[in-house]
Amino acid sequence: MALSINDACVNCWACLPLCPSDAITANLDGATHFAIDAKKCTECDGDYASPQCASICPIEGAILDAGGEALNPPGSLTGIPPELLEQAMAEIQAR
């Protein structure tokens, strides 16, 4: 049981102070994004109803569950389905 942070992370620091198990580490080792220590991560079980890092993360798809699924998938924060967003971006770029 452990979450992970992928390379979509922009190191905004929002998640770091929220982790009750201090499992999130900054990119001190030269990594391009924050990381979650699998040995420390409890997915906030026993502390909160849902993982706090995912609840605050402003980047869709940056935090993954143990199965590799995004806890905040594309469209979850904006409410815009990915296919509509792609269509809108294509229209904007065509201008």
DRENRO-165400 format. One record per residue (C-alpha): z, y, x; residue in three letters. Coordinates in steps of 0.2 Angstrom, whole numbers, padded with zeros to 4 digits, always signed. Layout:
REM residues N
ZYXAla
...
REM end
This chain:
REM residues 95
+0000+0000+0000Met
-0006+0016+0008Ala
-0017+0030+0005Leu
-0030+0038+0018Ser
-0038+0054+0021Ile
-0056+0054+0025Asn
-0067+0067+0035Asp
-0070+0078+0019Ala
-0052+0085+0023Cys
-0053+0103+0029Val
-0035+0104+0036Asn
-0029+0116+0023Cys
-0011+0110+0025Trp
-0007+0109+0007Ala
-0002+0091+0007Cys
+0008+0091+0023Leu
+0024+0098+0015Pro
+0023+0088-0001Leu
+0024+0071+0007Cys
+0041+0064+0003Pro
+0039+0050+0017Ser
+0032+0062+0031Asp
+0017+0050+0032Ala
+0004+0064+0034Ile
+0001+0070+0052Thr
-0009+0085+0057Ala
-0024+0084+0069Asn
-0014+0085+0085Leu
-0023+0071+0093Asp
-0040+0079+0092Gly
-0045+0071+0075Ala
-0055+0082+0064Thr
-0044+0079+0049His
-0026+0075+0044Phe
-0021+0057+0043Ala
-0009+0046+0033Ile
+0002+0034+0043Asp
+0000+0018+0033Ala
+0017+0012+0039Lys
+0025+0027+0032Lys
+0015+0030+0016Cys
+0023+0024+0000Thr
+0010+0032-0012Glu
+0026+0042-0018Cys
+0032+0026-0027Asp
+0050+0029-0031Gly
+0049+0048-0028Asp
+0035+0054-0040Tyr
+0024+0047-0054Ala
+0008+0050-0044Ser
+0004+0053-0025Pro
+0008+0071-0021Gln
-0005+0073-0008Cys
-0019+0069-0020Ala
-0011+0080-0034Ser
-0012+0096-0022Ile
-0028+0092-0012Cys
-0042+0105-0016Pro
-0056+0094-0009Ile
-0063+0081-0021Glu
-0064+0064-0014Gly
-0054+0067+0002Ala
-0039+0056-0002Ile
-0042+0038-0005Leu
-0032+0024-0012Asp
-0030+0007-0003Ala
-0046+0001-0011Gly
-0056+0015-0004Gly
-0057+0024-0021Glu
-0055+0043-0022Ala
-0039+0048-0031Leu
-0048+0065-0035Asn
-0066+0060-0037Pro
-0081+0072-0038Pro
-0079+0082-0054Gly
-0061+0079-0056Ser
-0055+0096-0050Leu
-0070+0107-0057Thr
-0073+0097-0073Gly
-0091+0097-0069Ile
-0099+0080-0068Pro
-0108+0078-0051Pro
-0125+0076-0059Glu
-0124+0092-0068Leu
-0117+0101-0052Leu
-0132+0094-0042Glu
-0144+0100-0055Gln
-0136+0118-0055Ala
-0136+0118-0036Met
-0155+0113-0036Ala
-0159+0127-0048Glu
-0149+0140-0038Ile
-0158+0135-0022Gln
-0175+0136-0030Ala
-0172+0154-0034Arg
REM end
